[in-house]
């Protein structure tokens, strides 16, 4: 009888370093959602009255706003945040549940067979034709992220692009 004895394990292949993977380290979808939410709160908040420099009665530089988000910036930042809320789950799923409940008012109401595609179209028309304040645009962006993803079809393309980008940098 012939027996083989394994004296050493085969060498493990060493993979060359790649560009992909976790570019941002250990930041997940919840961390990016938190950061985008902080950017929204800081970027759409009105500065306090008399927000001048020291000596002008404004309370110093702490009340100054370095960069205020425009309506479009607030809308798309909130859309990205809303998309990542859904990816993060847990605590972050509350805006998704609220958005779907609000959409049911239109889809289950007296508007006939509107469907989520109709709600998505309504949202798209509303933000395209109305000049919203940044804080209203932020709420609309979070709402639209859920509705557009649930409606599917052409409305799901922005969510797909955001999630593909998040996957490429290693967030999800």
N, C-alpha and C positions, 0 to 999 in steps of 0.2 A: 504494500500500500504506500502510495506517494502522498506526502502532506506538504502543503505550502505554508510557509510562515511569512507573514507580513511584517517586515522590519521597520518600515516607515510609511507614513501616509503620503499619498500623492500630493504634490505641490498644488496649492490653490492658485488659480489664475489671478493675477493682479490686474485689475481694470485700470486703465489710464484715467486720470482726472477728467471729468467732463464739465461742460458749462452748465448743463441742466442741474436739477436737484433743487435744494433749498437755498435760493439766493438771499433771502431775508433771514436766514437762520431758522429758529424754531417758532416763527410767527405763523399761526394758523389762521383760518378763516375768521374765527372769533376775534383774534387780535387785530386783524386788518379792519374788521367791521367796527371794532371799538375805536380805532384810530380815525376812520372815516367819519364816525359819529362825532368824535371830538373836533375834527376839522369843520364839520357842519355847524356845530354849536358855536365854535369860536368865529367862524367866518360869516355867519348870518346875524350874529348878535349885534344890536345897536350899541354904539358907545354911549357912556353916561353923558348926561347933559353937561356942557361946559368942558368938553374933553380936550382942552388946550394943554399947553405945556405948563411947567411949574411957574408959579407967579401969575397965572391967568385965571386962577380960581377953578381950575379943572381937576385938581387932585394929582397932577403929575403924569408921568408916562404910563402908569398902570392902566389908565382908562382909554388910551389910544388904541385904535384898531389898525394893525399893520396892513392887512389886506382884507377887503370885504369881498365876499363871493358875489358874483353876478348871478342873475336868475338862472342862466344856462349852466354855469359852473355848479351852482347848488343843486340843480335838477339832476345832472349826470353824476355828481358825487354821491347824491342820495340814491340814485339808481344803482350804482356800484355797491353802495353799502347795503341796500335792500337785497341785492342778489347774494351778497356774502352772508347776510343774516340767515337766509334760507339754507346756505351751505353749512353754516356753523351750527344751526339747530339749537337745542336747549333753550336758554333764556332768550336767544335772538329770534325765536320763532313767533313771538308775540305780535310783531308788526305784520307778519304774514297772515296770521289768524284774523287780525282786525281788518286788513285789506280785503280778505275773502268775504268777511261778514258784510262789509260795506258794498262790495260788488253784488252780493245776493239781493240787496235792495233793488238794484236795477234788473238783474236777471230773473228774479222770482216775483218782481212787482207787476204792476199793470202795464208794462211796456211791451207786452207780447213776448215773442221768442228772441230776446236781445242777445243772449249768450255772452260768454266772456270775450269773444272777439268784438262784439259791439261795445262792450265797456272799454276794451283796449283802444278801439277806434275813437271813442268819445274822449278818452284821456289824451290821445295823440293830437286830436283836433284842438282840445282845450289849451294844451301847453304851446301849440304852434301859433294860435291866434290871440292868446291873452298874454299881456305882460304881467307876470306874477312877481310879487315881492320874493326875495330870496328864501324866506322862511316858508312861504306857501309852496314855492318850487321844490324845496327840500321834502316837504310832506308828500307832494305829488310824485316826486321821484321814487320814494319808498313805496308808495301805493302802486305806481306803475311797474316797478320791478316784480312785484308779486303777480299782478294781473296779467302783464305781458307774458310772463313765464307760464302761467296757467292756461292762457289762451292758446298758446302754441302757434304753429304756422309761422308766418313772417314776423309775428310779434315775439317769438322766442329767439330770434337771431341775436339781439343785444345780449341776452343772458348767456347764450352759447359763447359769444365772443369774450365776455367777461370771465366766464368760467374757464375757457381755453387759455386765456392769459394768466389767470390765477394758477392753473395747473402747470403752465410752462415755467413759472417762477417758483413753484413748489409750495404754494399756499394750501391748496386742497389736493 
